[in-house]
């Protein structure tokens, strides 16, 4: 099976979920589903589909790609950690989730900022 996400890869999610994350939740089939969910959340929150295909994603300015990848992998990693906290421990899992959530919220605030949208999607200032 191959990565099916557009904004992030399974490896990026696994890296952010960290060691001890549930093996089932870190499996490619499951993380592909988590990536699809995260991408949908980002598109709806931002009221914009940044890229519907991998080709369209590759055509975005690198800064936009990195922000989308960071936001998607942060949210999907939260889903992986939430799947089962038993191996990590509840306190450690909650700490990881807080860090990932903060990164996700920062990225979303950048993506939603109307003053920055033209810049991040075209690389040109307003």
N, C-alpha and C positions, 0 to 999 in steps of 0.2 A: 504494500500500500504506500502511496505517496502523499505528501502534504497536499491538502486541498484548500487551505486558507490562502487568502490573497495578501493580507497585511502582515502576517507573521507565520513562523514555522514552528513545528513541534519542538525542535531543539531549543529555540528561544524560550518557549514556555517551560520546558523542562529545566533549563538553566535558572529561570526566575523562581520556579517552585522550590528548587533546591533539593538537597539530599534528604532522604527520609520521606519524600512525598510518595503517596500510594502508587504502587506499580501499575495497577489497573488504570488509575486516573492519568498516569503519565504515558500510557500507550498511545500510539499514533492515531488509532481510530477514535479514541475518546478525545484526545486533544484537538483533533480536526473538528469535532463537534463543538468543543469549547471555543475554538477560534471563530467558527461561523457565528456562534452566539455573540461573541464579543464584537465582531465586525458589524453585526446588525445593530447592536446597542450603540456603537459609535456613530454609525450612519444616521440612526434615528435621533440621537441626542443632538448631533450637529445639523440635522435636516439637510444632509448632503451625502450622496454616494461618491466618495472620493475616487474609487476605481471598482469597476464591475468585473474586471479580468486581471490576470497577472500582467498582461501586456500593458494595460492602462495604468496599472500600479507602477510598473517600471518606467513609464513615461513621466511620472510626477517628479518634481524637483526633489533632490535627495533629502533636503530638510523635512519636507512633507512626509516622505516615505519613512524616515526615522521616527518622526513623531507618531505616525499611525502605527508603526511596528511596536514602539514602546507602549502606547496605550493598549493595543490589542494583546500584547504578551503579558502586560501587567494584569489585565482583567482575566484573561484565560488562566494565568498562573494562580490567581485567587480561586477560581473554580476548581483547579487541581488540588490545591491545599484544602479547600472546603470539603472535597470528596471524602476524605478521611484524615483526621488529625492524629490518629492513634500512634503512628510511628514517630511523628515529629514531637508530639506533646502539645497540649493545648496552648500553653503560654508562648512557646516558640512559634507555633502556627499563627497565633493572633498577632505577634510582632511582625512576622513576614507579611501578613495580610495588610496591616496598617501601612507598612512601607510601600507595598504595591498599590494600595488604594490611593495613597497620597500622590504617587507618580501618575496614576491613571487620571485623577482629578486635575492635576497640573496640565497634563497633555490635552484633556478635553477643554479646559479653559482656553488654551492656546488655539485649538482647532475651531472653537466656537466664536472667538473674538472677531467681530466683523471688520475691525480695523486691520487685522492681520490676515484675513482669509485670502485676499488677492495676492499678498506677498507670499504666503506659504504654498499656494497652489500654482503660482506662476514665477515666483522668484523676483517679482517686480514690485517696488513700493507703490503705494497709492499716490 
